[in-house]
Amino acid sequence: PVVKPATIRTVLTIVATQHWPAHQLDVSNAFLHGNLQEQVYSQQPTGFVDTRRPDDVCLLSRSLYGLRQAPRAWFDRFVGHVTSLGFVQSKADSSLFVYHHNGATSYLLLYIDDMILLASTATLLRHIINRLQDAVAVKDMGPVRHFLGINVRRTSAGFFLSQASYAEDLLDRAGMTNYKPVATPAD
């Protein structure tokens, strides 16, 4: 499950109107944090083969990149941790987590290993980041600037969302970066 674009825009609207701090977080090696529920076997890794038992296999207890189970195992572990912190998973979007406690509110949006965390106070934001770092290697990227190909610029009036860099990348891949723009494109 990944956060829906409409959810991102809705939550950013709340942040803009309430003037809450919003930070972007990144999880290092997210898929390696998942605990497997199934029995998964793997060949011995190249360079670490036991010369006395070269035909033995490894029983994995943690997920690895490339396993079909890795994304689900990571998501399940993450949901377990944030719900233990007091977050509630949204029924409308399973990648939106909401925290309410003593008048304080926080929202956490998850897209695989990228997160946007916003809170009603900077103290609450810092507390939640520290609690997330207790379980996984979370890097605080600071205020939201770029998320899922969307440039985010915060102004006094709110947020300005732009996908200009994405459009420029598409033009570059199509070999059209040196073309001149016209009002009505034609062959």
N, C-alpha and C positions, 0 to 999 in steps of 0.2 A: 504493500500500500504506500502510495505517495500522496502528498498534499495536493489538493486541487487548486488551479490558478484562481478560481473565484474566491476560495478561502483565503489565499494570500492577499488579494485585493481588499477583502472585507476586514481582515485583521489589521492591515496597514491603515485602513480608514479609521479604525478605532484608535490606533496609536497616534495618528495625526490629529484627531479631534481632542484627544485627552493629553497630548504632549508627553507621552510616555517614552522612556528610553527603549530602543530596540537594537539588539546585537545579533550578528551573524556568528554561528558556531560551526565548526567542522570536526568530525570524528575521524581520527587517524585509524586506518585499517579496520573500518567498521565491521566487515564481514568476518574478521578473525575473532570478534568478540562473541559470536553466537554459539550457544550450546546446542549440540545436535540431540534430537529426541529419538532418531532412528539409528540403527546400526549401519555405519558407512565404513567400508574398508578401502584402503589405498595401497598402492605399491610402495615399497620403500623408496624414499627420495634419492635421486641421483647424488652420489657422493657420500651417502650415509647408509649404504647397503651393508648389512651384517654379512661378512664373508663366510661365517660358519653356517648361517641359515639364509642364503640368498633368495629362497623361494617364499619366505614368510611375508605376510602383509601386515599393515598397521590398521588397528581399529581406532577410528577418529572419535574424539569426544567433543572437539571444537570444530567449527566450520572453517573451510578454506575457500579462497577465491576460486571460482570456477564450478563449485558444487551447486547443483540445483537448489539444495536446501539452505544455502548460505544466506540469501536475502531474508527468508522467513525466520531463520534462527536468530539473525541479528535483530529483526523487528520485534520478535517475541521477547528477547532479552531486554531491549530498550523499553518496551511497554511495561514490562515487569518492574524495571527500575524507576521510571517516572511515576508510575502509579503508587509505588512505595513512598515517593516523596510527597504525595498528596494530589497529584494531577489526576484529572478524570479524562478519559478518552471520549472524544465527541462521537455521537451516533451519526451525525451528518457527514463527517469526514474523519476517517479513522487515523489520519496523520495529524490531527489537531488535538492538542492536549490543553486543558484549562485547569487553572489552580485558583481557588478562592480560600482565603484564610484570614480571619480577623480584619475584614475590610480590604485586604490586599488582593490583587488579581494579577495573574500572569497567563500568557498564552505561549505555547511552544508549537511551532510548525516543523514537521520533519519531512525531508525529501531524501531518502536513502541515508546518506551520511552528512547532509547539510541541514542546518537548522536555523530558524529565526526564533529568537527568544525575546519576548517583550514583557515588561512588568510595570506595575503602577508606580514603583519607586526604584531608584538605582540600587538601594540597599537590598531589596528583594531580588533584583536581577543578579547582583553579585553573589548572593547566597545560593541561588539556584544553580548558577554556573559552577560554584564550588562543589555543590552536591552532585552534579552531573560528572564532574572530574573525579569523584570518589570511585565511580564504577568503570568509566572508560576514558580514553585519552581524548579529551575535548579541548580544542583550541579556540579561544575567543578571538574572532577576527575583528572585533570592534563594532561600531555602528554599521548598520546594513548599508552596503554600497552596491553590491552586485549579487544577485541571487537567481539561479536557474536561467541564465542568459538575459536577465532583466537588470538594467542599470537603475539603481534607486538613488535619487537625490532628494534629500530632505531640505525643505525651505520653511520659512515661517508660516506659509499658507498650507503646508502639507507635504506630500510626497510627489515627486515627478518620476514616473516610470517610463523607461525608454528601452527599446530593443535596437537602437541604432548600430551597436557593435555587431549584433547578430545579423542585421541586414548587410552590413559591410562585409562580414565573413561570407555570406551567401554570394555576394557580388564577386568577391575574390575567388571563390571556388568555381564560379561560372566563367571566370576570366573576363569580367566586365568592369573591373575597377577603373580603367582609363576611359570608359565611355562617357560621353557628355550627356547630362540630363536634358530632357525636352518636356514641354508641357503635355504633348500628346505623342507617346512613343509609337513608332511605326517602323516597319522593316526598311 
